[in-house]
């Protein structure tokens, strides 16, 4: 039996227990990568056929520094979700939606947590102003930012939910169906999540702290999913985090195309970025606690 706080998780992974073999998980991950790669390659070919000079320049720059390419890149995470659903159906003989948990419960918990995080953000905004050094720089004009906001929110939701469906859905549930020890099914997906955020070329000496941040975030989302019995809370927290980092205030050299403001330092800046990481670590735990309180109501 799982520890008492994770009784809901036992119900969530019940469909995965029908086919818990690890070889199914391994082949499933290969299938997910193949589906995602194939569809992304097709999308890239279509974009190049549409406007080769524009998209060639965007691909060289990394797609993140202007609105349309960033919307396309974030939206392409939907291919990961599609790959997960295909792998779940073919290899675990379960529907992709079952990875989310009971649908209405998932939506209800997602709404509760998102409202709690919006309230938390409002409270923090009402606190005395903080000195931001160096100051923020305006990235997009407010009218353009507002006009893009619905698409931006939708694209970030696609990206955040895809990562949760893959890591806290497909991988975590497959491991939990095979191993009862939470240290296995919480830590291993979080290590993979951290490795996916290890970017030594862009982040330099900050690559390890950023990866550690991602790994701890993964563990907290694994705990939240296990307590809730759905992916709703984890998706809400991931969405709120990425909206802040991609749509409100972003780094200037990475994924800044939809942001209202950018900071005055890049990902490799060891002085300023690490100060921000301290705040991010604190906010990670605060949002996790807020989400836990929201699903206990």
N, C-alpha and C positions, 0 to 999 in steps of 0.2 A: 504494500500500500504506500502511496506517496505521503509525504508529510502533510499534516492537516491543512496548512495554508494553501496547498496545491490540489485540493480535492477537485476543484473545477477543471483543472488541467487534465485530470484523469478522464473526465468525460470528453474533453476536446480531442484527445488522442485516440479515443476508442476506434474510429474508422481506420487509423493507421495500424492498429494491432492485428488486423486481419491479415496483413502482409508485411511483417516487420523485418524481413531479411535485409541485411545491410547492402547486399549486392543490388537490391532494387533502388536504394538511395543513391549508390554510386552511379548506376546507369542513368538514373533520373537526372542527376546533376549534369552529366554529359549531354543528355537530351535537352535540358534547359539551355545550356550554353550553345548547342547547335541551333535550336530554334531562334534564340536571341541574335546570334551571329548572322544567321541566314536572313532574317527579316531586316536587321540593321543594314546588311550589305545591299539588300534590295532597295531599301529606303534611300541609301546613299546614291545608288545608281540612278534612281528616279530624280533625286535632287540635282545630280550632275547633268542629267538630260534636260532638266528644266532651265538651269542657268549655271553652266559649267564654271565660268570665271568667278562668279560670286561665291558659289559653294566651295570651290577649290581653295579660295582665300580663307573662307571660314574654317574649313577642315584644318588648314595649316595653323590657324590661330587657336584652335581648340574648341570652337563653337560657343564659348561661354560669354563673350564680351559684347554681344548685341542681342536684342530681344528675340527676333525670329529664330535664329539658330539655337538659342538656349531653350526656347519653347519646344522646338523639335527634339532636342536632346533629352529634355526631361520627359516629354511625351513618349519617346522611344523606350522608356522603362516599361511601358505597357507590354512590350514584347517579352520581357522577363516574366511578367505575370502570366501571359499566354503560355510560355514555355512551362511554367510551374503547373498550370492547369492540365496541360497535355501530359506531363510526366505523372502527375497524381492519378489521372484517369488510366493511363496505360500500365503503370507499374504498381501503384498501390490500390488500384481498382476503386478509387474514391473520387467524388466530384471535387473540382477545384474550390468551389464555394465552401465545402466542408472544412477547409483549412482555416476559414475565418471564424468558425463556430456558428451557433444558431444565429441566423441572419438578423432577426429583430433584436435579439440581445446584443449582437455586435453593434448594430446601429445605435441602440439606446446607450450603451456604454461609451461609444465614440462621442455621441452628443454630450453626455454628462461630463466627460473628461475635457472635451474641447471648451465647453462653457466654463469649467473650473479654471482652465489655463488662460482663457480670455480675461476672466475676473482677476486672476493673479497678475496678469500683465497690466491691467488697469490700476491695480493697487501699487505696483512698482512704479508706474508712470506718475502717480500722485505723490510719491516720496520726493524729498528735496532733490533738486537737480544735481547731477553728477558732473564733475569736470572730466571731459573727454580730451585727452592729450595723446597725440595730436588731434585736432578737431576733424569732424566728418566733412566729406566733400559731397556736394550734390551730384548725383549721377544721371538721373532722368528728370526731366521737367515734370512737375506734379500732374498737369493734365494728361500727359502721355502715360505716366505711371498709373493713374487711375483708370484710364481707358484699357490698359493691359491687365489690370488687376484680376478680373474674372478669369481670363485665360491663364494668368500666372498661377493663381490659386489652384485651378484645375490641373495644371501641369505638375505642380509640386505635389499635389495629392496623388497623382499617378505614380510619381517617382517614389514618394515615401511609402505608399502602400505596397508597391512592388518589392521594396527591400524587406518590409515586414512579412509579406507573404512568403518570400523566399527563405529568410533566415529564421524568423520566429514561427512561421507557418510550416513550410515543407521540411526544412532541415531539423528544426527543433522537435517537431512532432514525430518525425521518422526515428530520430534517436531516442526519444522518450518511449516510443513503442517497443524499443529493443532493450533499453537500459532504464532501470528504475531510479538510479542515482541522479539527483538533480545536477550534481557537479559535472556530469557528462553532457546532458542535454541543454544545460545553460551555458557552459563554458565553451564547448567546441564550436557551436554556431557563432558565438561572440568573438572567438579567435579569428574565424574566417571573415567576419564582419570587419574586425580591426585590420586584417591584412588587406582587405579591399580599400581601406582608407590610408594605407601606408604609401606615401607619395614622396620618396626621397628626391626625385628630380625637381619637383615644384617646391617642396617644403624644406629641403636641406636638413639642418640640424633639428628642425621642428617636426620632422616626420615621425619620430618615435612618440613624442608627447601627443601628437594628433591621433596616432593609431591607438595609444592607450586610452585616450578620451573615447574613441569609437568603441573599443572593447568594453569599457565600463558602461557605456550607453547600451550596448547590446545585452549585457548582463541584467541591467535594470529593466529593459524591455522584456527580456525573457521572464524575469520574476513577475512583472506586471501581467504578462499574458497568462502565466500559470495561475496567478491569483484570480484573474477575471474569467478565465475559461473561454475567452474570445480574443481576436486580434484588434478589436475596436479601440481599447485604451492605448495600446502601443502605437497604432496608426495615428491616433490623435496627437500623442506626444511628439512623434516623429514629424508630423505635419507642422505642428507649432514651431518646433525647433528649426525646420528647414525654411519655413516662411520667414522667420526672423533672419536667417543667414543668407537667404537668396533673394528675398523680395524687399526687406526693410533695409538692412545694412549688410553689405557684402565686402569681401576682399576685392581689391581692384584688378588683380591679375588672374582671377579664377571665378567663373560663373557669376559675373557681375551684371549681365545684360538686362536683368529685370529689376535690379535694386534701385530704391529711391536714393540711398546714400551709399558711399563706399568709404572705408577707412583709409588712412593715409600711409599704410604700410602693407607689405605683401606677406605671403604665407611663410617665407623664409626668414622674416625679421625675428630674431631671437629675443629682442628686448620687448617690443610692444605686443607681439602676438602671444607671447607666454603670459603676459599680464592679463590679456583677454581670456586666455585659456583657464586661468584661475577662476575668473568670473563664470566662465562656461561650465566648469566642473561644479561650482556651487549651484548654478541654475539647473543643471542636470538633476541634482538630488532634490532640489526644491520642486521641480515639475513632477518628478517621480512620486514624491510624497503627496503632492496635490492630486495626482491621478489616483493614487491608492485611496485617498479619502473620498474622492468622487465615486468610485465604484463600490464603496462600503455603504453608501446611502440606501 
